[in-house]
Amino acid sequence: MEVKKDMMWRIYSVFFFICLFGIAIVIQIFRIQFVQGDYWKEKADSLTTDYKNIEASRGNIFSDNGSMLGHLCSHL
């Protein structure tokens, strides 16, 4: 009977610490979401990559003998 009582005490203590750990996680989530939320949203906005379209500059096209082919396209 003493072995069963000792085993149950260990099971209850492990269960208590797991529940305590879960409650700590929920409190931390609440703190980050609602207390520090504005700070992290501002941080995310400042670190987010902004994509912009940049028009490519058109260069000259040369043939294999070194003559420029770009002037041929202007007559089309």
Secondary structure, 3 states (H helix, E strand, C coil): CHHHHHHHHHHHHHHHHHHHHHHHHHHHHHHHHHHCHHHHHHHHHHHCCCCCCCCCCCCCCECCCCCECHHHHCCC
